[in-house]
């Protein structure tokens, strides 16, 4: 008989309806007002609290796309498909679309994040599948982000509220390293211990990398997990400097983890009777969302601030699988499940009851 599951704060599950027929839906971003953005079939869409979809406008010549992020003012960022290439775009709160211009020579591009100011982070592709990070100002002006001396490839991973960006860049020898760009686009490598990429930056300047946090004052904090687990992937950092990721236990099981700003780890254990866990996002109070795994079963889970795991329910007609994002206030979680009647994956929103 499985161990009892503790009672936790209540969340109500809502399936995100498709724009038409039995097509699948995917949720990729949610703001503190509860606006959810993503795609229905191959079309960009947003959903209200009750899971009703609204299509987002397309540019002429584009056949579909997706929205991937939304700020608290309702500005959305994403990409549209134009033939074989992607076009970065943003949508105003009323749903009107605006193209984000690419530098001369770029073939394709994506917009992946929008901050509170309305600045947008993206990446553009040149011939030869060479990618370069760039940023668009709130007015739409393109800000090219510098490359390392002798290098010609960069990748932007995160944007803070001050328009600072972190990611990776190849140097003249072709070696990829973690970098930071100032708001004006100047680039610098991060100090030892150097890692291949940086994936998060807070407004206070704390930068999350592969097993390390670099602070603006030059100090570093290593993220380890011994003896309970060996640290692996890190994925998010909050404005308070709390980071999450996952690693492997000595018996090779995946396990989620949360580190405080001093690098002390807390294991995010799976639900009772499950064997492994993975986490994907964290709110400002320290609640984490992800998945709990046993043989043949994956369930969405939310860990409270004290690291207690709670299962998230399934909406009618959908078997919930994973929770992937939580808004900063912790009031809305998004993820996906499977709808057997239409054989399609469906987005799910969990609203705090």
KEFI-236245 format. One record per residue (C-alpha): residue number from 1; residue in three letters; chain; x, y, z. Coordinates in steps of 0.05 Angstrom, whole numbers. Layout:
N
+------+------+-------+--------+--------+--------+
| resi | resn | chain |      u |      v |      w |
+------+------+-------+--------+--------+--------+
|  NUM |  ALA |     A |      X |      Y |      Z |
...
+------+------+-------+--------+--------+--------+
//
This chain:
353
+------+------+-------+--------+--------+--------+
| resi | resn | chain |      u |      v |      w |
+------+------+-------+--------+--------+--------+
|    1 |  UNK |     A |      0 |      0 |      0 |
|    2 |  UNK |     A |     30 |     68 |    -20 |
|    3 |  UNK |     A |     49 |    117 |     34 |
|    4 |  UNK |     A |     -3 |    171 |     49 |
|    5 |  UNK |     A |      5 |    237 |     12 |
|    6 |  UNK |     A |      3 |    298 |     57 |
|    7 |  UNK |     A |    -49 |    351 |     49 |
|    8 |  UNK |     A |    -23 |    416 |     19 |
|    9 |  UNK |     A |    -48 |    482 |     -5 |
|   10 |  UNK |     A |   -105 |    471 |    -54 |
|   11 |  UNK |     A |    -98 |    481 |   -129 |
|   12 |  UNK |     A |   -154 |    474 |   -180 |
|   13 |  UNK |     A |   -134 |    443 |   -247 |
|   14 |  UNK |     A |   -160 |    474 |   -312 |
|   15 |  UNK |     A |   -149 |    443 |   -380 |
|   16 |  UNK |     A |   -127 |    494 |   -434 |
|   17 |  UNK |     A |   -177 |    485 |   -490 |
|   18 |  UNK |     A |   -155 |    485 |   -563 |
|   19 |  UNK |     A |   -174 |    538 |   -613 |
|   20 |  UNK |     A |   -207 |    484 |   -655 |
|   21 |  UNK |     A |   -222 |    410 |   -658 |
|   22 |  UNK |     A |   -180 |    361 |   -619 |
|   23 |  UNK |     A |   -112 |    394 |   -631 |
|   24 |  UNK |     A |    -61 |    395 |   -576 |
|   25 |  UNK |     A |    -44 |    456 |   -534 |
|   26 |  UNK |     A |     20 |    478 |   -499 |
|   27 |  UNK |     A |     31 |    530 |   -444 |
|   28 |  UNK |     A |     99 |    563 |   -442 |
|   29 |  UNK |     A |     92 |    627 |   -401 |
|   30 |  UNK |     A |     48 |    656 |   -345 |
|   31 |  UNK |     A |     49 |    724 |   -312 |
|   32 |  UNK |     A |     27 |    746 |   -242 |
|   33 |  UNK |     A |    -41 |    766 |   -268 |
|   34 |  UNK |     A |    -52 |    694 |   -290 |
|   35 |  UNK |     A |    -48 |    706 |   -366 |
|   36 |  UNK |     A |    -22 |    643 |   -400 |
|   37 |  UNK |     A |     11 |    641 |   -468 |
|   38 |  UNK |     A |     32 |    585 |   -514 |
|   39 |  UNK |     A |      5 |    550 |   -576 |
|   40 |  UNK |     A |    -57 |    512 |   -599 |
|   41 |  UNK |     A |    -40 |    464 |   -655 |
|   42 |  UNK |     A |     12 |    507 |   -691 |
|   43 |  UNK |     A |    -20 |    574 |   -676 |
|   44 |  UNK |     A |      0 |    624 |   -621 |
|   45 |  UNK |     A |    -52 |    633 |   -567 |
|   46 |  UNK |     A |    -67 |    658 |   -498 |
|   47 |  UNK |     A |   -116 |    633 |   -445 |
|   48 |  UNK |     A |   -158 |    664 |   -391 |
|   49 |  UNK |     A |   -167 |    637 |   -321 |
|   50 |  UNK |     A |   -222 |    589 |   -344 |
|   51 |  UNK |     A |   -179 |    559 |   -399 |
|   52 |  UNK |     A |   -214 |    594 |   -457 |
|   53 |  UNK |     A |   -166 |    608 |   -514 |
|   54 |  UNK |     A |   -157 |    671 |   -556 |
|   55 |  UNK |     A |   -115 |    668 |   -620 |
|   56 |  UNK |     A |    -57 |    716 |   -627 |
|   57 |  UNK |     A |    -48 |    754 |   -693 |
|   58 |  UNK |     A |     -1 |    730 |   -748 |
|   59 |  UNK |     A |     42 |    771 |   -794 |
|   60 |  UNK |     A |     27 |    767 |   -868 |
|   61 |  UNK |     A |     62 |    707 |   -899 |
|   62 |  UNK |     A |     67 |    669 |   -833 |
|   63 |  UNK |     A |     32 |    602 |   -823 |
|   64 |  UNK |     A |     35 |    594 |   -748 |
|   65 |  UNK |     A |     79 |    600 |   -687 |
|   66 |  UNK |     A |     79 |    604 |   -611 |
|   67 |  UNK |     A |     83 |    654 |   -554 |
|   68 |  UNK |     A |    133 |    635 |   -500 |
|   69 |  UNK |     A |    134 |    691 |   -449 |
|   70 |  UNK |     A |     90 |    747 |   -422 |
|   71 |  UNK |     A |    105 |    804 |   -374 |
|   72 |  UNK |     A |     58 |    832 |   -322 |
|   73 |  UNK |     A |     36 |    887 |   -369 |
|   74 |  UNK |     A |     12 |    835 |   -419 |
|   75 |  UNK |     A |     67 |    843 |   -471 |
|   76 |  UNK |     A |     81 |    775 |   -502 |
|   77 |  UNK |     A |    143 |    748 |   -539 |
|   78 |  UNK |     A |    149 |    691 |   -587 |
|   79 |  UNK |     A |    162 |    669 |   -659 |
|   80 |  UNK |     A |    124 |    658 |   -723 |
|   81 |  UNK |     A |    138 |    608 |   -778 |
|   82 |  UNK |     A |    151 |    640 |   -846 |
|   83 |  UNK |     A |    167 |    585 |   -896 |
|   84 |  UNK |     A |    228 |    549 |   -870 |
|   85 |  UNK |     A |    249 |    605 |   -823 |
|   86 |  UNK |     A |    227 |    634 |   -756 |
|   87 |  UNK |     A |    210 |    708 |   -747 |
|   88 |  UNK |     A |    215 |    738 |   -677 |
|   89 |  UNK |     A |    154 |    778 |   -656 |
|   90 |  UNK |     A |    119 |    810 |   -597 |
|   91 |  UNK |     A |     45 |    820 |   -584 |
|   92 |  UNK |     A |     15 |    879 |   -549 |
|   93 |  UNK |     A |    -35 |    866 |   -492 |
|   94 |  UNK |     A |    -92 |    874 |   -542 |
|   95 |  UNK |     A |    -63 |    817 |   -584 |
|   96 |  UNK |     A |    -35 |    859 |   -641 |
|   97 |  UNK |     A |     30 |    831 |   -669 |
|   98 |  UNK |     A |     94 |    869 |   -685 |
|   99 |  UNK |     A |    155 |    842 |   -722 |
|  100 |  UNK |     A |    222 |    847 |   -687 |
|  101 |  UNK |     A |    274 |    866 |   -738 |
|  102 |  UNK |     A |    335 |    821 |   -749 |
|  103 |  UNK |     A |    405 |    847 |   -765 |
|  104 |  UNK |     A |    427 |    847 |   -837 |
|  105 |  UNK |     A |    448 |    777 |   -859 |
|  106 |  UNK |     A |    408 |    739 |   -807 |
|  107 |  UNK |     A |    363 |    685 |   -836 |
|  108 |  UNK |     A |    319 |    668 |   -777 |
|  109 |  UNK |     A |    308 |    687 |   -705 |
|  110 |  UNK |     A |    270 |    675 |   -641 |
|  111 |  UNK |     A |    245 |    718 |   -584 |
|  112 |  UNK |     A |    248 |    680 |   -519 |
|  113 |  UNK |     A |    237 |    728 |   -460 |
|  114 |  UNK |     A |    206 |    795 |   -443 |
|  115 |  UNK |     A |    223 |    834 |   -379 |
|  116 |  UNK |     A |    180 |    883 |   -340 |
|  117 |  UNK |     A |    205 |    942 |   -382 |
|  118 |  UNK |     A |    184 |    908 |   -446 |
|  119 |  UNK |     A |    255 |    893 |   -469 |
|  120 |  UNK |     A |    259 |    826 |   -506 |
|  121 |  UNK |     A |    316 |    775 |   -509 |
|  122 |  UNK |     A |    325 |    733 |   -571 |
|  123 |  UNK |     A |    375 |    697 |   -615 |
|  124 |  UNK |     A |    386 |    703 |   -690 |
|  125 |  UNK |     A |    414 |    652 |   -739 |
|  126 |  UNK |     A |    464 |    668 |   -795 |
|  127 |  UNK |     A |    483 |    621 |   -853 |
|  128 |  UNK |     A |    519 |    559 |   -828 |
|  129 |  UNK |     A |    473 |    554 |   -768 |
|  130 |  UNK |     A |    514 |    606 |   -730 |
|  131 |  UNK |     A |    472 |    637 |   -674 |
|  132 |  UNK |     A |    480 |    705 |   -643 |
|  133 |  UNK |     A |    445 |    735 |   -582 |
|  134 |  UNK |     A |    409 |    801 |   -588 |
|  135 |  UNK |     A |    360 |    844 |   -551 |
|  136 |  UNK |     A |    304 |    889 |   -572 |
|  137 |  UNK |     A |    290 |    954 |   -533 |
|  138 |  UNK |     A |    218 |    968 |   -511 |
|  139 |  UNK |     A |    209 |   1012 |   -572 |
|  140 |  UNK |     A |    231 |    955 |   -618 |
|  141 |  UNK |     A |    302 |    979 |   -633 |
|  142 |  UNK |     A |    352 |    922 |   -642 |
|  143 |  UNK |     A |    411 |    920 |   -594 |
|  144 |  UNK |     A |    465 |    873 |   -619 |
|  145 |  UNK |     A |    504 |    838 |   -565 |
|  146 |  UNK |     A |    579 |    835 |   -574 |
|  147 |  UNK |     A |    620 |    772 |   -588 |
|  148 |  UNK |     A |    686 |    751 |   -556 |
|  149 |  UNK |     A |    750 |    770 |   -593 |
|  150 |  UNK |     A |    759 |    722 |   -651 |
|  151 |  UNK |     A |    691 |    690 |   -638 |
|  152 |  UNK |     A |    628 |    695 |   -679 |
|  153 |  UNK |     A |    576 |    655 |   -641 |
|  154 |  UNK |     A |    536 |    672 |   -578 |
|  155 |  UNK |     A |    473 |    647 |   -544 |
|  156 |  UNK |     A |    429 |    689 |   -497 |
|  157 |  UNK |     A |    396 |    651 |   -440 |
|  158 |  UNK |     A |    367 |    701 |   -391 |
|  159 |  UNK |     A |    349 |    775 |   -385 |
|  160 |  UNK |     A |    340 |    814 |   -320 |
|  161 |  UNK |     A |    300 |    877 |   -306 |
|  162 |  UNK |     A |    361 |    921 |   -319 |
|  163 |  UNK |     A |    369 |    894 |   -391 |
|  164 |  UNK |     A |    431 |    855 |   -372 |
|  165 |  UNK |     A |    437 |    788 |   -407 |
|  166 |  UNK |     A |    475 |    723 |   -393 |
|  167 |  UNK |     A |    490 |    663 |   -436 |
|  168 |  UNK |     A |    549 |    633 |   -472 |
|  169 |  UNK |     A |    598 |    651 |   -526 |
|  170 |  UNK |     A |    653 |    617 |   -566 |
|  171 |  UNK |     A |    722 |    649 |   -563 |
|  172 |  UNK |     A |    773 |    651 |   -619 |
|  173 |  UNK |     A |    793 |    579 |   -605 |
|  174 |  UNK |     A |    722 |    554 |   -610 |
|  175 |  UNK |     A |    715 |    541 |   -535 |
|  176 |  UNK |     A |    647 |    558 |   -506 |
|  177 |  UNK |     A |    646 |    597 |   -441 |
|  178 |  UNK |     A |    596 |    632 |   -395 |
|  179 |  UNK |     A |    588 |    707 |   -409 |
|  180 |  UNK |     A |    550 |    768 |   -387 |
|  181 |  UNK |     A |    528 |    828 |   -428 |
|  182 |  UNK |     A |    516 |    897 |   -400 |
|  183 |  UNK |     A |    453 |    936 |   -418 |
|  184 |  UNK |     A |    493 |    970 |   -474 |
|  185 |  UNK |     A |    513 |    903 |   -503 |
|  186 |  UNK |     A |    586 |    898 |   -479 |
|  187 |  UNK |     A |    609 |    827 |   -465 |
|  188 |  UNK |     A |    653 |    798 |   -411 |
|  189 |  UNK |     A |    671 |    727 |   -390 |
|  190 |  UNK |     A |    653 |    705 |   -320 |
|  191 |  UNK |     A |    709 |    692 |   -270 |
|  192 |  UNK |     A |    735 |    624 |   -246 |
|  193 |  UNK |     A |    708 |    573 |   -237 |
|  194 |  UNK |     A |    691 |    582 |   -310 |
|  195 |  UNK |     A |    633 |    542 |   -338 |
|  196 |  UNK |     A |    605 |    531 |   -408 |
|  197 |  UNK |     A |    543 |    575 |   -399 |
|  198 |  UNK |     A |    504 |    620 |   -352 |
|  199 |  UNK |     A |    429 |    608 |   -350 |
|  200 |  UNK |     A |    400 |    660 |   -302 |
|  201 |  UNK |     A |    412 |    731 |   -276 |
|  202 |  UNK |     A |    376 |    770 |   -222 |
|  203 |  UNK |     A |    366 |    845 |   -217 |
|  204 |  UNK |     A |    418 |    846 |   -162 |
|  205 |  UNK |     A |    469 |    816 |   -210 |
|  206 |  UNK |     A |    473 |    744 |   -183 |
|  207 |  UNK |     A |    486 |    698 |   -242 |
|  208 |  UNK |     A |    470 |    624 |   -243 |
|  209 |  UNK |     A |    517 |    577 |   -281 |
|  210 |  UNK |     A |    535 |    503 |   -283 |
|  211 |  UNK |     A |    540 |    489 |   -209 |
|  212 |  UNK |     A |    559 |    560 |   -188 |
|  213 |  UNK |     A |    530 |    628 |   -172 |
|  214 |  UNK |     A |    571 |    689 |   -189 |
|  215 |  UNK |     A |    554 |    751 |   -149 |
|  216 |  UNK |     A |    562 |    822 |   -174 |
|  217 |  UNK |     A |    615 |    836 |   -121 |
|  218 |  UNK |     A |    659 |    782 |   -151 |
|  219 |  UNK |     A |    645 |    728 |   -100 |
|  220 |  UNK |     A |    624 |    658 |   -121 |
|  221 |  UNK |     A |    581 |    605 |    -88 |
|  222 |  UNK |     A |    590 |    532 |   -109 |
|  223 |  UNK |     A |    526 |    490 |   -113 |
|  224 |  UNK |     A |    541 |    419 |    -90 |
|  225 |  UNK |     A |    500 |    363 |    -60 |
|  226 |  UNK |     A |    547 |    313 |    -29 |
|  227 |  UNK |     A |    537 |    263 |      2 |
|  228 |  UNK |     A |    463 |    258 |    -18 |
|  229 |  UNK |     A |    472 |    273 |    -92 |
|  230 |  UNK |     A |    521 |    297 |   -144 |
|  231 |  UNK |     A |    499 |    363 |   -173 |
|  232 |  UNK |     A |    481 |    362 |   -247 |
|  233 |  UNK |     A |    436 |    412 |   -282 |
|  234 |  UNK |     A |    416 |    480 |   -254 |
|  235 |  UNK |     A |    355 |    515 |   -283 |
|  236 |  UNK |     A |    329 |    576 |   -245 |
|  237 |  UNK |     A |    349 |    629 |   -195 |
|  238 |  UNK |     A |    301 |    675 |   -157 |
|  239 |  UNK |     A |    310 |    748 |   -143 |
|  240 |  UNK |     A |    330 |    728 |    -72 |
|  241 |  UNK |     A |    386 |    685 |    -98 |
|  242 |  UNK |     A |    354 |    617 |    -86 |
|  243 |  UNK |     A |    371 |    567 |   -141 |
|  244 |  UNK |     A |    341 |    501 |   -164 |
|  245 |  UNK |     A |    365 |    442 |   -207 |
|  246 |  UNK |     A |    375 |    368 |   -203 |
|  247 |  UNK |     A |    429 |    315 |   -197 |
|  248 |  UNK |     A |    440 |    240 |   -185 |
|  249 |  UNK |     A |    438 |    201 |   -121 |
|  250 |  UNK |     A |    492 |    149 |   -106 |
|  251 |  UNK |     A |    445 |     95 |   -134 |
|  252 |  UNK |     A |    437 |    135 |   -199 |
|  253 |  UNK |     A |    367 |    163 |   -187 |
|  254 |  UNK |     A |    349 |    233 |   -209 |
|  255 |  UNK |     A |    334 |    281 |   -152 |
|  256 |  UNK |     A |    312 |    353 |   -150 |
|  257 |  UNK |     A |    347 |    404 |   -106 |
|  258 |  UNK |     A |    342 |    475 |    -81 |
|  259 |  UNK |     A |    402 |    516 |    -57 |
|  260 |  UNK |     A |    397 |    577 |    -11 |
|  261 |  UNK |     A |    438 |    639 |    -27 |
|  262 |  UNK |     A |    497 |    610 |     13 |
|  263 |  UNK |     A |    497 |    546 |    -28 |
|  264 |  UNK |     A |    466 |    500 |     24 |
|  265 |  UNK |     A |    424 |    446 |    -12 |
|  266 |  UNK |     A |    356 |    420 |      5 |
|  267 |  UNK |     A |    334 |    355 |    -29 |
|  268 |  UNK |     A |    267 |    358 |    -64 |
|  269 |  UNK |     A |    244 |    286 |    -54 |
|  270 |  UNK |     A |    193 |    252 |    -98 |
|  271 |  UNK |     A |    122 |    238 |    -76 |
|  272 |  UNK |     A |    114 |    178 |    -29 |
|  273 |  UNK |     A |    123 |    112 |    -66 |
|  274 |  UNK |     A |    158 |    147 |   -125 |
|  275 |  UNK |     A |    232 |    138 |   -141 |
|  276 |  UNK |     A |    258 |    202 |   -173 |
|  277 |  UNK |     A |    243 |    276 |   -182 |
|  278 |  UNK |     A |    260 |    333 |   -228 |
|  279 |  UNK |     A |    245 |    407 |   -217 |
|  280 |  UNK |     A |    235 |    462 |   -269 |
|  281 |  UNK |     A |    214 |    528 |   -236 |
|  282 |  UNK |     A |    210 |    565 |   -170 |
|  283 |  UNK |     A |    170 |    624 |   -144 |
|  284 |  UNK |     A |    197 |    681 |   -101 |
|  285 |  UNK |     A |    175 |    648 |    -36 |
|  286 |  UNK |     A |    214 |    584 |    -52 |
|  287 |  UNK |     A |    158 |    538 |    -76 |
|  288 |  UNK |     A |    183 |    493 |   -132 |
|  289 |  UNK |     A |    146 |    455 |   -187 |
|  290 |  UNK |     A |    166 |    394 |   -228 |
|  291 |  UNK |     A |    153 |    320 |   -235 |
|  292 |  UNK |     A |    155 |    258 |   -191 |
|  293 |  UNK |     A |    172 |    193 |   -226 |
|  294 |  UNK |     A |    161 |    119 |   -212 |
|  295 |  UNK |     A |    167 |     61 |   -260 |
|  296 |  UNK |     A |    118 |     76 |   -317 |
|  297 |  UNK |     A |     87 |    137 |   -283 |
|  298 |  UNK |     A |    102 |    212 |   -283 |
|  299 |  UNK |     A |     62 |    259 |   -239 |
|  300 |  UNK |     A |     63 |    336 |   -230 |
|  301 |  UNK |     A |     87 |    359 |   -163 |
|  302 |  UNK |     A |     94 |    423 |   -123 |
|  303 |  UNK |     A |    144 |    428 |    -66 |
|  304 |  UNK |     A |    126 |    476 |    -11 |
|  305 |  UNK |     A |    176 |    525 |     18 |
|  306 |  UNK |     A |    195 |    471 |     70 |
|  307 |  UNK |     A |    208 |    422 |     12 |
|  308 |  UNK |     A |    147 |    378 |     26 |
|  309 |  UNK |     A |    121 |    349 |    -40 |
|  310 |  UNK |     A |     47 |    354 |    -58 |
|  311 |  UNK |     A |     14 |    323 |   -120 |
|  312 |  UNK |     A |    -24 |    368 |   -168 |
|  313 |  UNK |     A |    -92 |    344 |   -193 |
|  314 |  UNK |     A |   -114 |    328 |   -264 |
|  315 |  UNK |     A |   -169 |    368 |   -298 |
|  316 |  UNK |     A |   -229 |    331 |   -327 |
|  317 |  UNK |     A |   -210 |    290 |   -388 |
|  318 |  UNK |     A |   -135 |    300 |   -381 |
|  319 |  UNK |     A |    -83 |    259 |   -344 |
|  320 |  UNK |     A |    -33 |    309 |   -315 |
|  321 |  UNK |     A |     41 |    293 |   -326 |
|  322 |  UNK |     A |     86 |    351 |   -308 |
|  323 |  UNK |     A |     87 |    421 |   -278 |
|  324 |  UNK |     A |    137 |    465 |   -315 |
|  325 |  UNK |     A |    127 |    538 |   -294 |
|  326 |  UNK |     A |    101 |    577 |   -234 |
|  327 |  UNK |     A |     90 |    652 |   -232 |
|  328 |  UNK |     A |    130 |    695 |   -184 |
|  329 |  UNK |     A |     72 |    700 |   -134 |
|  330 |  UNK |     A |     60 |    625 |   -134 |
|  331 |  UNK |     A |    -14 |    632 |   -151 |
|  332 |  UNK |     A |    -13 |    599 |   -220 |
|  333 |  UNK |     A |     25 |    537 |   -244 |
|  334 |  UNK |     A |     26 |    513 |   -316 |
|  335 |  UNK |     A |     46 |    446 |   -346 |
|  336 |  UNK |     A |     16 |    393 |   -390 |
|  337 |  UNK |     A |    -19 |    325 |   -392 |
|  338 |  UNK |     A |    -49 |    277 |   -441 |
|  339 |  UNK |     A |   -121 |    276 |   -466 |
|  340 |  UNK |     A |   -138 |    205 |   -485 |
|  341 |  UNK |     A |   -202 |    222 |   -523 |
|  342 |  UNK |     A |   -164 |    264 |   -574 |
|  343 |  UNK |     A |    -95 |    230 |   -567 |
|  344 |  UNK |     A |    -64 |    299 |   -557 |
|  345 |  UNK |     A |    -22 |    333 |   -505 |
|  346 |  UNK |     A |    -59 |    389 |   -470 |
|  347 |  UNK |     A |    -35 |    448 |   -430 |
|  348 |  UNK |     A |    -58 |    453 |   -358 |
|  349 |  UNK |     A |    -64 |    511 |   -310 |
|  350 |  UNK |     A |    -67 |    501 |   -235 |
|  351 |  UNK |     A |    -97 |    560 |   -197 |
|  352 |  UNK |     A |    -89 |    567 |   -122 |
|  353 |  UNK |     A |   -157 |    554 |    -91 |
+------+------+-------+--------+--------+--------+
//
